[in-house]
Structures are given as C-alpha cells and as structure tokens.
C-alpha cells in the first residue's frame, strides 16, 4: 500500500517537529507559508494540517476554497493553533479536527490516524 501524503502548512519550529513525528509513516510535504488552492490541488494530499495563524487577513477565502472545491472538499483539514477559541474557529471553518498548540505527539498521532489510515 502506498504511503499517505500529509501537507503541513505551519510555522518553521512546529513544521520541523511535525515532520519528525510523521516522516516514518507518511510522506510529508512541508510549507512555511500558505499555498494557493491550485498548488494544494496539484499536490493531492491525503490530509492538510494548517496553522490558523498563517491565514492572515483572508481566512474566509481559503476556508471557502478548501471546503467547497470538488478536488479538496473531502480532504481532511486539521487546524493547528494557540488561539483560545480554536474549537469554535475549527467548527466555523468546517475543519475536520483541530489540534491545540502546544500539543502532545500522541494527540497528533490520534487525530491523523482517525482521518488517514496507514
């Protein structure tokens, strides 16, 4: 069975940590900045881990695109954030899950395994 691909869009420090956690079981595509919808579609990830703080001033645009585009709407989207209301934000974002930062590596593994099976 082919390895699943996880796209991690996160700030550098957390990006490195997540890559180390995931690299043995998954193909990890790393980005320290937002990608365009076209780039995400071209990568065809099996899951997207997205740092909410990187969305800047236009979180609605990407949210709308990821969850309404036929090529990405079924791709599990997991938000990562320090924001105290990340649960509410994730629900409004139509994210499949969220991970609070700081996180426990077992919590990360649990969320990923729930949506992307090895």
C-alpha positions in Angstrom: 0.0 0.0 0.0 1.3 3.4 -0.9 2.2 5.8 1.9 -0.3 8.6 2.5 0.7 12.2 2.0 0.2 14.9 4.6 0.6 18.6 3.7 1.8 20.5 6.7 1.4 24.3 6.4 2.9 25.6 9.6 5.5 28.0 11.1 9.0 26.7 10.9 9.5 25.5 14.5 6.3 23.4 14.6 6.8 22.4 11.0 10.1 20.7 11.8 8.7 18.9 14.9 5.6 17.6 13.0 7.9 16.5 10.1 10.0 14.5 12.6 6.9 12.9 14.1 5.3 11.9 10.8 8.1 11.1 8.4 8.4 7.4 9.1 4.8 6.7 8.4 3.8 9.3 5.9 5.1 11.4 3.0 5.3 14.9 4.5 5.1 17.9 2.3 6.2 21.0 4.2 5.4 24.6 3.7 6.2 27.5 6.0 3.7 29.7 4.1 0.2 29.5 2.6 -0.1 27.8 -0.8 -2.6 28.6 -3.5 -5.6 26.4 -4.0 -4.1 25.3 -7.3 -0.8 24.3 -5.6 -2.7 22.3 -3.0 -4.8 20.5 -5.7 -1.6 19.7 -7.6 0.0 18.1 -4.5 -3.1 15.9 -3.9 -2.5 15.5 -0.2 -4.4 12.9 1.8 -4.6 15.4 4.7 -3.9 19.0 5.3 -2.5 20.3 8.7 -2.9 24.0 8.6 -1.7 26.6 11.1 -4.6 29.0 11.6 -2.2 31.9 12.3 -0.8 31.8 8.8 -4.2 32.6 7.3 -3.6 36.3 8.0 -6.3 38.7 6.8 -8.2 36.3 4.5 -9.1 33.1 6.3 -12.5 33.0 4.7 -11.1 32.8 1.2 -9.0 29.7 1.8 -11.7 28.1 4.0 -14.3 28.6 1.3 -11.9 27.3 -1.3 -10.7 24.2 0.5 -14.1 23.0 1.7 -16.1 23.8 -1.5 -13.7 22.9 -4.3 -14.5 19.4 -5.6 -10.9 18.5 -5.6 -10.3 19.3 -1.9 -13.6 19.2 -0.1 -13.2 15.6 1.0 -9.5 16.1 2.1 -9.4 16.1 5.9 -8.5 19.5 7.1 -6.9 19.9 10.6 -6.3 23.3 12.1 -3.4 23.9 14.5 -3.5 26.9 16.7 -2.6 28.6 20.0 -5.9 30.6 19.8 -8.0 30.0 22.9 -11.2 29.6 20.7 -9.7 27.1 18.2 -12.6 24.7 18.7 -15.2 27.4 17.7 -12.9 28.5 14.8 -12.5 25.0 13.5 -16.2 24.4 13.5 -16.8 27.7 11.6 -14.0 26.7 9.2 -15.7 23.3 8.6 -12.4 21.7 9.6 -12.5 18.0 10.3 -10.5 18.5 13.5 -8.2 20.8 15.4 -5.0 20.4 17.4 -4.2 22.9 20.2 -0.6 24.2 20.4 1.3 23.2 22.4 0.4 19.6 21.6 1.2 16.2 22.7 2.6 14.0 20.0 0.2 11.2 20.9 -2.8 13.6 20.3 -1.3 14.5 16.9 -1.0 10.8 16.0 -4.5 10.1 17.2 -6.1 12.8 15.1 -4.1 11.8 12.0 -4.9 8.1 12.4 -8.6 9.0 12.7 -8.6 10.6 9.3 -5.7 9.0 7.4 -5.1 5.3 7.8 -1.7 3.9 7.1 
